[in-house]
Amino acid sequence: MRVISEEKLVTFMKRCVALSAEVILSLEADATSPPPPEVAEAWQALVADLAAERESDAYLQDESWNWIFDGAPPTNSIRLYGRLAWVNLQLLELI
């Protein structure tokens, strides 16, 4: 079974950090509001791309990722920020 390449990991981490930077701006205004639609769409795209890699990467297949792949979209900005932080930490562990 192949594993996700370092190049892809770094790309995912860049996306995660960039999205985190967008989300953190909304935390100041109202952390309990839903994330802006474009941010929510970017999150869904990130999860979809990670899910595509999951099929061929044993680490991403681990049960600990299920809450990201099977969970409902984050209902507010603070939850989205938390999920992004968790994903980024997990990806960092793979490098």
C-alpha positions as CSV (number, residue, x, y, z in Angstrom):
1,M,0.0,0.0,0.0
2,R,1.4,3.4,-0.9
3,V,1.5,6.3,1.4
4,I,0.8,10.0,0.7
5,S,3.8,11.8,-0.7
6,E,5.6,14.5,1.2
7,E,4.8,16.9,-1.5
8,K,1.1,16.3,-1.1
9,L,1.4,16.4,2.7
10,V,3.0,19.9,2.4
11,T,0.3,21.0,0.0
12,F,-2.5,19.8,2.3
13,M,-0.7,21.6,5.2
14,K,-0.5,24.8,3.2
15,R,-4.2,24.6,2.5
16,C,-5.0,23.9,6.1
17,V,-2.9,26.9,7.4
18,A,-4.3,29.2,4.7
19,L,-7.9,28.2,5.7
20,S,-7.1,28.6,9.4
21,A,-5.9,32.1,8.7
22,E,-9.2,32.9,7.1
23,V,-11.2,31.4,9.9
24,I,-9.3,33.1,12.6
25,L,-10.4,36.5,11.2
26,S,-14.0,35.5,11.7
27,L,-13.4,34.3,15.3
28,E,-12.8,37.9,16.4
29,A,-16.2,39.0,15.1
30,D,-18.3,36.0,16.2
31,A,-16.8,32.6,16.9
32,T,-20.2,31.0,17.3
33,S,-21.5,32.1,13.8
34,P,-21.4,29.7,10.9
35,P,-18.3,30.0,8.8
36,P,-18.7,32.1,5.6
37,P,-19.9,30.0,2.7
38,E,-16.6,30.2,0.8
39,V,-14.7,29.0,3.9
40,A,-17.1,26.2,4.4
41,E,-16.7,25.2,0.8
42,A,-12.9,25.3,1.1
43,W,-13.2,23.0,4.1
44,Q,-15.4,20.5,2.3
45,A,-12.9,20.5,-0.6
46,L,-10.0,19.9,1.7
47,V,-11.9,17.0,3.4
48,A,-12.9,15.6,0.0
49,D,-9.3,15.7,-1.3
50,L,-8.0,14.0,1.9
51,A,-10.7,11.4,1.5
52,A,-9.5,10.6,-2.0
53,E,-6.0,10.0,-0.5
54,R,-7.5,7.9,2.3
55,E,-8.2,5.1,-0.1
56,S,-4.5,4.5,-0.5
57,D,-2.9,5.7,2.7
58,A,-3.0,3.5,5.8
59,Y,-2.6,6.4,8.2
60,L,-5.6,8.3,6.8
61,Q,-7.6,5.1,7.1
62,D,-7.1,5.0,10.8
63,E,-10.3,5.2,12.9
64,S,-9.1,8.5,14.5
65,W,-9.9,10.2,11.2
66,N,-13.5,9.1,11.0
67,W,-14.8,12.1,12.8
68,I,-13.3,14.3,10.1
69,F,-14.5,12.2,7.1
70,D,-17.9,11.1,8.5
71,G,-18.8,14.0,10.7
72,A,-21.2,16.8,9.9
73,P,-19.7,20.0,8.6
74,P,-18.6,22.4,11.4
75,T,-21.6,24.5,12.7
76,N,-19.5,27.5,13.7
77,S,-16.1,29.1,13.1
78,I,-14.5,28.0,16.4
79,R,-15.3,24.3,15.6
80,L,-13.9,24.7,12.1
81,Y,-10.8,26.2,13.5
82,G,-10.4,23.3,15.9
83,R,-10.8,20.8,13.1
84,L,-8.3,22.5,10.9
85,A,-5.8,22.6,13.8
86,W,-6.3,18.8,14.4
87,V,-5.9,18.0,10.7
88,N,-2.8,20.1,10.5
89,L,-1.3,18.4,13.5
90,Q,-2.0,15.0,12.1
91,L,-0.5,15.9,8.7
92,L,2.6,17.2,10.5
93,E,3.0,13.9,12.2
94,L,3.3,12.2,8.8
95,I,6.3,14.2,7.7
